[in-house]
Amino acid sequence: MKKITLLVIYPRGFTNFDYHKWEFEELKRKYNVKIIINVVDPTVNRKVDTLFSRSYRNIIFSRSIKEWLKFFSKFDKKNTIILNQLDSISFKSLVINYFLSKSEIPILINRNPQLSGDEKIPLSTKVLLNYLKTILFNPSYTFFSIKFILIRFLFSFLNFKNMTILNVGKKINKHFYKKNKIIGFHSWDYSRYQKINLKRKNKKLKNKNIIFLDQPGPYFPDDHTLSGKDTMFNYDIKKWYADINSYLDKIEEIYKTKVVVVPHPKVKGVKNIFYKKREIDHSNDAAEKLIPTSKFIITCGMTTAISFAILSNKPIFLTYCEQQLNDLRELADLEYTAKITGAHVINRNDLRRSNLLRSMQTNKTLYNKYKYRYLATQEYEHERNSKLISKFLKGIKGSRK
């Protein structure tokens, strides 16, 4: 019997971590699915590379629209389903999606938030002044935003013939759900947690370390760099990391516990010179492995990895510093996440024991609500994503016989 082929079309780079989080090895070995990774380079501005982590080894690159069209026209489309990860971020990705929309091949698309945030920021004088300042003094970000809105608008006219949405929890994108099929899915973190939780079931776990979840910037370029938004903040990089290290030193002293730094997936395996004396875990499964056995976690802004703390009922310290006060989007997301999880937002440069004490408390009711809103589809909560995808693939293959 011929294998089902899953053609994964990805923007920019596809790393070993991406392969891990999508559970492709299990799809390949356990469910007999052939995986082909096609990385399309022109979907982002190549002048700014926000991806430093090591690329997955077996990739078919398409470095131009012409090259991609040549690859796609010759590609054997029998028994194939496409997992399309190209979002509305450039006119070139719009062109590729146009050709995909005209294809008869079944397409899977992931429209999952993975974490809370991205809520509307309430209008205020400060917000309006921030918008005005951005328009007047940051033309690159203004142009990026206008282009993004235009591309999203043009995307809305694409009519995919056979598209299925992978939907997590209860948060729904109304535009996509009007005209496409939906199947239940989980966030990547929830599915990975399921695997590690099965191994630890009925075992008593000791709280070992404190976990600091780092972000790529400002030492490494990040999404703000890609959009031009970083020029609005003008970070003092040395002070940024000096403040973090000072905060973590104090935390270690207070709790008599080691802090382990888990880097962002984009920079796994890449050295950050400001963490010379710290223990750093670059492994792909660092967050899911370390957080369930930790005392608590500390975030450096927003991160999807808070999922592991929520699923294992660990306290969350949502931290920021004065240099982030102009990043209204980030601060709004932190405040909203604190509201719906019961966690607390903490200034890393204002270490009060009263803040620490209240942040050590968890709210199981709010954690459970968060789980089913952002992380898991309750109907399939005991099944992992690899199994859910394989069932879908086999169902499509059966219907096409």
Phi, psi and omega in degrees: 000131183289139180293151169282137177255129174253109177269115183260114180258117191235145175278156174055258183237156176235116188260172174300326178294319177300317179299321180292313186290331178277354177062037182292329179296321177291320177300322182287311187275318186274326185245008172058044179255133176275126183253125174238123181258120177246110179264123182257109186290320190286006183281354176223170177286109185287350178292336179237110179258112181266008183245116182247342183294156184294132180288150173296146191286322187258090183229140170261117181267140171238108189265003176204166178298318180300316180295320179293317179298323177295315178299313186290325181291329182267350184292135178287110189267001179289140181055034183245140170235141181258131169259105188262111180256009179282120181258180183277074184239352177201163178293331179290321176293329176297317179297314180297317178294329176299313180293324177295324181293335179273353182279153177271355184290134175300137182237132173257138177224138183262115180238062186243138182290329182068334177200169179286173179115189180063025175281163179294135177276124180301136180291138177207171179301319180296318180294315180296319177295324178296316177298315181297317178298320180296314182297317185282323190245359178226071183298330182294319178289323178298315179297317178302317182293316179296317179297319180298315179297318180297315181296318177301320178297315180293325177302327184295343180272349179288135182240095180286133185285328186214073184246141176234135182263130171276113186245130178256135171060217189248359181274121189239135173270104189300324182300311183289332188274350181292323191237011182229158177284158182231138169232146180293143183211176176234161170295156180301319183296319181296316182295320178292324178297323179303318182294313183286331180290327178297322180290330185263359184303136179068011176255140177278124183257136177265139178284108188267295188238175169255135185252126175255117181267105186275163174245164184296312183274166005270358180293315175260148173300145179226198182296329176296324179294319181300319184272348183089002183288338183297333181293343179285337189258330176050059184294141169270099189296317180300315180294322180306309184280333174296319178294318179297312181297321177296316180297314181293325176299316180293321178297316178298321181292317182293315186263358180052041184221141180288141173261127176253128180271129174249112182290161175295146180307330181294338184237022177297133180086359181249132186284134171255115187295345182273357179245044184299320187262007186256151174280126182236134178248109182267002184294150182300329183257022185302311185295311182291335181278320188268324187295317180299339179252017183266167172286312177193174178241153175238129178257154173251073188091203183275144177203143179294339185292353172298342178306317183294327177290319179295317182290333180253013176057049178255144177298148181237124173259107178271105188251157176211179174219175184299330181293346180263003186296336178273352178271081187296328179296313181297315181295321178296320179294320178297314181296318180294318179296320177299318181298317187269353177248341185085002176285175181235146177269127187234133172281122183298338182263010178227074186275098177251138180296330178296322177295321181294317183297314182288333179285344179281353179271144177239152179245100185298326180296314179292321177300318182292321177297319178299317181306312184274353175269320188242341192246322190224148169264115191302324182300329183241026191297343179261005179248144180271164184298323180300321179290319180297319178293317181297321178296320178295315181299316180293324178295319178295316181298318180296323182286343183263000179290000000 
